[in-house]
Amino acid sequence: MGLCLPCLGGAAEDVVETPDPDLKRRQLAEAAEKRQMETVNRGIKNPTSVEQMKKKKEEVEKMTTTAAPSGGGGGGLRWQVG
């Protein structure tokens, strides 16, 4: 009756080959990286300006920590009660 043999025309076109494991791994890594970037940048119209603002804020914080007096006691004004 009806036999289904792959050697009869057209069956070779239906075979799906699995990609190389290294290629598959690289594609999955790229997709994960893309998803991560989309998650990080969600709701941000200009991600480069946000990065610049972060860097500037870090620089300001670094300058304030290095500019703070390192002597004990605070080094500020002293109030006299009396």
PLY file of the C-alpha trace (Angstrom):
ply
format ascii 1.0
element vertex 82
property float x
property float y
property float z
element edge 81
property int vertex1
property int vertex2
end_header
0.00 0.00 0.00
1.46 3.39 0.95
5.11 3.16 1.88
7.00 6.20 3.11
10.59 5.87 1.99
13.10 8.73 2.18
14.78 7.56 -1.00
11.71 8.50 -3.03
11.95 12.08 -4.36
11.43 15.12 -2.17
12.17 13.50 1.17
15.75 14.82 1.25
14.42 18.40 1.19
12.40 17.80 4.35
15.42 16.79 6.45
16.40 19.44 8.99
20.09 19.47 9.79
21.15 20.51 13.26
23.67 23.36 13.30
27.22 22.92 14.48
27.38 22.99 18.33
29.92 25.83 18.28
27.73 27.87 15.94
24.67 27.17 18.07
26.54 28.19 21.24
27.73 31.43 19.63
24.21 32.26 18.41
22.77 31.63 21.87
25.44 33.83 23.47
24.73 36.65 21.01
20.99 36.38 21.65
21.52 36.46 25.42
23.78 39.50 25.12
21.20 41.27 22.96
18.42 40.53 25.46
20.58 41.80 28.31
21.31 45.07 26.49
17.61 45.52 25.70
16.75 44.97 29.37
19.39 47.45 30.55
18.30 50.11 28.06
14.55 49.61 28.47
12.85 53.00 28.78
16.02 54.98 27.99
15.89 57.06 24.83
19.59 57.89 24.70
21.76 55.25 26.42
25.04 57.02 25.58
24.04 60.15 27.50
23.09 58.00 30.48
26.54 56.38 30.41
28.18 59.82 30.24
26.12 61.00 33.20
27.13 57.92 35.22
30.82 58.51 34.46
30.56 62.18 35.41
28.79 61.30 38.66
31.51 58.76 39.51
34.20 61.38 38.82
32.46 63.91 41.07
32.15 61.33 43.85
35.81 60.43 43.45
36.83 64.10 43.63
34.75 64.69 46.78
36.25 61.67 48.52
39.80 62.72 47.67
39.15 66.38 48.56
37.72 65.54 52.00
40.16 66.29 54.85
41.81 63.16 56.12
42.52 64.57 59.61
40.50 63.27 62.54
37.81 65.38 64.18
36.03 66.55 61.06
38.11 69.70 60.48
35.01 71.91 60.31
33.84 74.90 62.35
33.59 74.46 66.09
30.71 75.82 68.09
31.15 77.10 71.59
28.26 76.88 73.94
28.45 79.40 76.62
0 1
1 2
2 3
3 4
4 5
5 6
6 7
7 8
8 9
9 10
10 11
11 12
12 13
13 14
14 15
15 16
16 17
17 18
18 19
19 20
20 21
21 22
22 23
23 24
24 25
25 26
26 27
27 28
28 29
29 30
30 31
31 32
32 33
33 34
34 35
35 36
36 37
37 38
38 39
39 40
40 41
41 42
42 43
43 44
44 45
45 46
46 47
47 48
48 49
49 50
50 51
51 52
52 53
53 54
54 55
55 56
56 57
57 58
58 59
59 60
60 61
61 62
62 63
63 64
64 65
65 66
66 67
67 68
68 69
69 70
70 71
71 72
72 73
73 74
74 75
75 76
76 77
77 78
78 79
79 80
80 81
